[in-house]
Amino acid sequence: MSKTLYLMRHGQTLFNIRRKIQGWCDSPLTDVGIEQAKSAGKYFKDNNITFDEAYCSTAERASDTLELVTDMPYKRLKGLREFGFGMFEGESEDLNPQFDPYKHYGDFFVQYGGEDSMDGQNRFNGTVENIMNNADNNDNVLIVAHAGVITAFSTEWYNPVKLHEDGFTNCSILKFTYDNEKFQL
């Protein structure tokens, strides 16, 4: 029996519109971000999609988004955080050495107090796999997280270039089935 994962990016934030690197630091949802989250909640309701479990990263932008999508109880997990960019957080995206959603940063940010991108991807993927392995059969699980880690997660099962060409914007929702420890987008 399969399980279903709805993996959703948080709503638009102040740092998104100011083109600032977020990572582990946080910024509030904008009015647009609030409306995006409410629209996602309406989509789920209009399509009779309910969740058995809900999770988000520890960032307020993710929990605020989740609370606008559903009023069910949820868990905040550090393993679902965005990549850590160290001293680059809060700085302009223009300083991002490789602002390319299709490639890994490697260990570039480690020297600035950030996270190795493979470590971040393994952290996120392991957390998602643990959640899905512990969910019951036929469960619907909602996770609200971040663009970088969601893109890295998705590269194992989908073409990241196509993902972003299809418009992977704030509050985008990816639907995966999970069966026999494999995800299918």
C-alpha positions as a printed NumPy array, in Angstrom:
array([[  0.   ,   0.   ,   0.   ],
       [  1.334,   3.42 ,  -0.896],
       [  1.42 ,   6.688,   1.011],
       [  1.12 ,  10.188,  -0.405],
       [  3.474,  13.078,   0.317],
       [  2.477,  16.648,  -0.446],
       [  5.701,  18.644,  -0.354],
       [  5.039,  22.375,  -0.374],
       [  7.25 ,  25.447,  -0.471],
       [  6.475,  28.237,   2.028],
       [  4.709,  31.439,   0.972],
       [  6.478,  34.519,  -0.335],
       [  8.583,  36.335,   2.28 ],
       [ 10.065,  39.773,   2.67 ],
       [ 13.502,  38.321,   1.843],
       [ 12.094,  36.728,  -1.334],
       [ 10.948,  40.08 ,  -2.692],
       [ 14.137,  41.819,  -1.531],
       [ 16.243,  39.039,  -3.118],
       [ 17.988,  38.154,   0.147],
       [ 19.527,  34.774,   0.987],
       [ 17.406,  33.187,   3.732],
       [ 18.716,  29.788,   4.764],
       [ 18.385,  29.277,   8.513],
       [ 17.565,  32.922,   9.193],
       [ 13.961,  33.961,   8.754],
       [ 11.771,  36.708,   7.392],
       [  8.005,  37.169,   7.594],
       [  5.438,  36.224,   5.   ],
       [  4.296,  39.112,   2.833],
       [  0.621,  39.816,   2.141],
       [  1.14 ,  37.922,  -1.124],
       [  2.666,  35.001,   0.804],
       [ -0.327,  34.918,   3.149],
       [ -2.723,  34.858,   0.185],
       [ -0.653,  32.127,  -1.515],
       [ -0.922,  29.943,   1.587],
       [ -4.671,  30.569,   1.891],
       [ -5.067,  29.656,  -1.802],
       [ -3.157,  26.416,  -1.238],
       [ -5.441,  25.619,   1.692],
       [ -8.475,  26.312,  -0.505],
       [ -7.043,  24.032,  -3.207],
       [ -6.721,  21.176,  -0.734],
       [-10.228,  21.789,   0.639],
       [-11.841,  22.138,  -2.816],
       [-10.224,  18.863,  -3.893],
       [-11.18 ,  17.008,  -0.687],
       [ -7.523,  16.436,   0.194],
       [ -7.072,  15.866,   3.899],
       [ -3.939,  15.042,   5.83 ],
       [ -3.198,  12.423,   8.434],
       [  0.037,  14.135,   9.474],
       [  1.618,  17.537,   8.89 ],
       [  5.2  ,  18.755,   9.354],
       [  7.275,  21.834,   8.629],
       [ 10.726,  23.191,   9.236],
       [ 11.45 ,  25.219,  12.349],
       [ 11.429,  28.468,  10.34 ],
       [  8.429,  30.687,  11.043],
       [  7.871,  31.237,   7.319],
       [  7.145,  27.503,   7.036],
       [  5.006,  27.181,  10.173],
       [  3.058,  30.362,   9.335],
       [  2.372,  28.931,   5.876],
       [  1.268,  25.587,   7.289],
       [ -1.077,  27.25 ,   9.793],
       [ -2.768,  29.129,   6.935],
       [ -3.157,  25.9  ,   4.928],
       [ -4.662,  23.75 ,   7.681],
       [ -5.648,  24.048,  11.32 ],
       [ -4.584,  20.51 ,  12.197],
       [ -1.808,  19.788,  14.703],
       [  1.663,  19.562,  13.204],
       [  5.302,  19.016,  14.126],
       [  8.207,  21.377,  13.463],
       [ 11.432,  19.531,  12.652],
       [ 14.967,  20.908,  12.33 ],
       [ 15.696,  18.266,   9.696],
       [ 13.298,  20.059,   7.331],
       [ 15.176,  23.384,   7.457],
       [ 16.605,  25.077,   4.399],
       [ 20.315,  24.777,   3.629],
       [ 22.46 ,  26.798,   6.029],
       [ 24.343,  29.592,   4.231],
       [ 26.287,  30.941,   7.222],
       [ 27.485,  34.539,   6.899],
       [ 25.732,  34.858,   3.525],
       [ 22.292,  34.767,   5.154],
       [ 20.493,  38.081,   4.937],
       [ 22.814,  39.21 ,   2.143],
       [ 21.825,  39.945,  -1.458],
       [ 21.278,  37.032,  -3.832],
       [ 23.791,  38.87 ,  -6.039],
       [ 26.501,  37.587,  -3.66 ],
       [ 25.333,  34.008,  -4.043],
       [ 28.276,  32.297,  -5.77 ],
       [ 26.13 ,  29.801,  -7.602],
       [ 22.503,  30.838,  -7.6  ],
       [ 21.522,  27.936,  -9.783],
       [ 18.725,  25.687,  -8.512],
       [ 20.048,  22.783, -10.596],
       [ 23.485,  22.452,  -8.972],
       [ 24.92 ,  21.78 ,  -5.547],
       [ 27.039,  24.292,  -3.669],
       [ 29.356,  21.562,  -2.411],
       [ 31.197,  22.698,   0.705],
       [ 31.486,  26.383,  -0.313],
       [ 29.422,  27.747,   2.614],
       [ 31.217,  25.674,   5.275],
       [ 34.091,  28.194,   5.378],
       [ 31.516,  30.9  ,   6.184],
       [ 29.785,  28.981,   8.969],
       [ 27.252,  27.363,   6.658],
       [ 26.394,  23.832,   5.712],
       [ 27.836,  21.446,   3.14 ],
       [ 25.074,  21.016,   0.548],
       [ 25.326,  17.214,   0.513],
       [ 25.018,  17.196,   4.308],
       [ 21.927,  19.406,   4.009],
       [ 20.416,  17.23 ,   1.316],
       [ 21.076,  14.074,   3.335],
       [ 19.579,  15.723,   6.439],
       [ 16.412,  16.744,   4.614],
       [ 16.03 ,  13.5  ,   2.634],
       [ 16.59 ,  11.386,   5.758],
       [ 13.979,  13.361,   7.68 ],
       [ 11.404,  13.011,   4.883],
       [ 12.116,   9.292,   4.499],
       [ 11.784,   8.774,   8.257],
       [  8.435,  10.581,   8.264],
       [  7.137,   8.485,   5.376],
       [  8.488,   5.197,   6.761],
       [  6.63 ,   5.843,  10.027],
       [  3.369,   6.922,   8.383],
       [  0.59 ,   4.381,   8.06 ],
       [ -0.393,   2.906,   4.705],
       [ -2.729,   5.146,   2.694],
       [ -1.726,   8.184,   4.786],
       [ -1.568,  11.653,   3.269],
       [  1.354,  13.648,   4.67 ],
       [  1.911,  17.392,   4.228],
       [  5.385,  18.898,   4.61 ],
       [  6.036,  22.638,   4.242],
       [  9.698,  23.447,   3.617],
       [ 12.032,  25.476,   1.389],
       [ 13.05 ,  25.827,  -2.257],
       [ 16.666,  24.693,  -1.953],
       [ 16.101,  21.491,  -0.02 ],
       [ 12.923,  20.616,  -1.925],
       [ 14.787,  21.022,  -5.224],
       [ 17.671,  18.886,  -3.946],
       [ 15.211,  16.236,  -2.709],
       [ 13.314,  16.224,  -6.001],
       [ 16.447,  15.79 ,  -8.146],
       [ 16.481,  12.112,  -7.211],
       [ 13.051,  11.561,  -8.784],
       [ 12.506,  14.43 , -11.208],
       [ 14.41 ,  16.74 , -13.534],
       [ 15.184,  19.938, -11.557],
       [ 15.375,  22.02 , -14.737],
       [ 11.816,  20.954, -15.618],
       [ 10.711,  21.528, -12.022],
       [ 11.727,  25.184, -12.209],
       [ 10.543,  25.606, -15.817],
       [  7.128,  24.409, -14.627],
       [  7.082,  27.336, -12.194],
       [  8.302,  26.115,  -8.809],
       [  7.32 ,  29.306,  -6.98 ],
       [  6.279,  30.085,  -3.422],
       [  3.524,  27.731,  -2.199],
       [  4.1  ,  25.319,  -5.086],
       [  2.915,  21.83 ,  -4.186],
       [  4.618,  18.629,  -5.32 ],
       [  2.695,  15.376,  -4.944],
       [  4.694,  12.176,  -4.47 ],
       [  3.558,   8.62 ,  -3.934],
       [  5.765,   6.63 ,  -1.612],
       [  5.851,   2.873,  -1.958],
       [  8.584,   0.334,  -1.217],
       [ 10.883,   3.131,  -0.019],
       [ 10.708,   4.924,  -3.389],
       [  9.131,   8.259,  -4.273],
       [  7.269,   8.907,  -7.525],
       [  6.386,  12.498,  -8.519]])
